[in-house]
Amino acid sequence: MGECWSQRPVRLNRQACNGADPLATCTESQGDAVDAADMGADLERVLVTEEEIRLRIAELAVDIWGDYEGKDLLLVGVLKGAVMVMSDLMRALPGTAPMDWMAISSYGSGTKSSGVVRILKDLDTDITDKHVLIVEDIVDSGLTLSWIRANLESRSAASVEIVTLLRKPEAAKVEVDVKYVGFDIPNEFVVGYGLDYAEKYRNLRDVGTLAPHVYT
Ligand code: PRP
């Protein structure tokens, strides 16, 4: 049995194609992608659909490239939630730019909203004189981004700005100047497109609110 890949640009699904050329185009199947229906009662409602995300990221990519073309741009992702945004944003950019990653953890209380952060994985890149664009999935209280931004600004970057797919204005504890925002959303527990609950649901292709019975 051979295997092939559908050619649709937004969603690729691996499929079994009996006896087919491995590079041939198959009839598309939606069977193996995690979508809202797969979450059943764990999902309260979809807030932002996969298609809305795709379109908004394409708009953000154009705006970003308009601001940074010709500059020494470095995209800095914050693990783990930003992996989806980073991979889609990079591929939507009209030109090429390097990326790097940080991993951080809240220090002391164990709550991410403490705003006291320690670095688990630092950048591989010297950002002196570079234009750094921090890539995030969500700005919630703003404490994490506030700390990361200050940390990166202290390294003599030419500039440090932020792009986030989601922002919760009602949850803000500190004001963070976010240059590029995909969607402002209500102060609810959201999962999907990189966002997790206990490491689950990151691969949901939409962003949705988690039903309270999951976390209460
Ligand atoms: C999320 C998100 C931000 C942070 C935002 O990360 O990716 O980094 O929380 O919250 P804040 O605005 O209240 O500081 P999380 O700690 O959930 O880790 P993860 O990215 O590995 O899921």
Residues whose N, C-alpha, C, O or C-beta is under 5 A from the ligand:
A	BS01	PRP	V78 L79 K80 G81 K112 S113 D137 I138 V139 D140 S141 G142 L143 T144 L145 G194
